Structures are given as structure tokens and as C-alpha cells.
Amino acid sequence: MDKKLLAILCCPVTHKGLSLAQKDLLGSVNAAIQAGKLVNRDGAKLDHTLKEALVTDDGKTIYPVDDGIPVLIEGEAVALEQLDGR
């Protein structure tokens, strides 16, 4: 993702900054998705793994990135408190 774009993006709910999710976090998220354990803020169960995601600076929320396009819609956000050990 373009660094200039990333620098101006923020969470639409909390207005916290966003950064690309690291591989270890994506691995944990994708394992939880495959286990059927993650839902987004709209309550929909996530049914496909993520190749990329943006995480808020406080590490509490991720937003999917589909085909290089950040999906910064409140209902698509995923609370990371759903992950085991968080």
C-alpha cells in the first residue's frame, strides 16, 4: 500500500491512525476466521481469509483491504478482542 495514502488514513470511528497488519497478526486473524470465530461490527461472520488488513494504532480493530483498497466502513471493522489471548 502506498505510504502517502496510509499516512492520511484513519479509523472512521475513533480517528486513530492505521498501519498495515503484520504477518503474525494476519496469521492469528486468518486462523480465527477459518475456525469460524470472527464477526465484524455488523455481526456477520467472516468467511474468507485476509491477504491484507489495516490495524488501528491502539491494536484494537482491523479493517480489511480488498484488492489493495482499504474497506474503511464501520460495519466491516473487526474487534481484535475476539482473538484468543488478547
C-alpha positions in Angstrom: 0.0 0.0 0.0 1.2 3.5 -0.8 2.8 5.1 2.2 1.4 8.5 1.4 -2.1 7.1 1.4 -1.5 5.2 4.6 -0.3 8.4 6.3 -3.6 10.1 5.7 -6.0 7.2 6.5 -7.6 6.9 9.9 -10.2 4.8 11.6 -13.6 6.3 10.7 -14.9 5.6 14.3 -12.0 6.5 16.6 -9.9 8.6 14.2 -6.8 6.7 15.4 -4.1 6.2 12.8 -3.8 3.0 10.8 -0.9 0.8 9.8 -0.6 -2.4 7.8 -1.2 -5.5 9.9 1.9 -7.6 10.4 2.1 -11.2 9.2 1.8 -12.6 12.7 -1.4 -10.7 13.4 -2.8 -11.7 10.0 -2.0 -15.3 10.7 -3.9 -15.1 14.0 -6.9 -13.4 12.4 -7.0 -15.9 9.5 -6.8 -18.8 11.9 -9.8 -17.4 13.8 -11.7 -16.8 10.5 -11.1 -20.4 9.4 -12.3 -21.6 12.8 -15.5 -19.6 12.4 -14.7 -17.4 15.4 -14.7 -13.8 14.0 -17.5 -11.5 13.2 -17.4 -7.9 12.1 -19.2 -5.0 13.8 -22.3 -5.7 11.7 -22.4 -9.2 13.3 -21.6 -11.0 10.0 -19.2 -14.0 10.3 -16.1 -13.5 8.3 -16.0 -16.3 5.7 -12.7 -15.6 3.8 -9.2 -15.0 4.9 -7.5 -11.7 4.6 -4.4 -11.0 2.4 -4.0 -7.5 3.9 -5.6 -5.5 6.7 -5.1 -2.2 8.4 -4.9 -2.1 12.2 -5.6 0.9 14.4 -2.7 2.4 16.4 -4.1 1.0 19.6 -4.3 -2.5 18.2 -8.0 -3.0 18.9 -9.5 -3.0 15.5 -8.7 -4.2 12.0 -10.2 -3.2 8.6 -9.9 -5.5 5.6 -8.1 -4.4 2.5 -9.7 -5.9 -0.7 -7.6 -5.9 -3.8 -5.4 -3.1 -2.4 -8.4 -1.0 -1.4 -9.0 -0.3 2.3 -12.5 -1.0 3.4 -13.0 1.7 6.0 -16.6 1.1 6.7 -17.6 0.9 10.4 -19.6 -2.3 9.9 -16.7 -4.1 8.2 -14.4 -3.5 11.2 -13.3 -6.4 13.3 -12.7 -6.1 17.0 -9.4 -7.9 17.8 -10.6 -8.7 21.4 -12.3 -11.7 19.7 -8.9 -13.3 19.3 -7.7 -15.8 21.9 -5.1 -14.2 24.2 -5.9 -10.6 23.5 
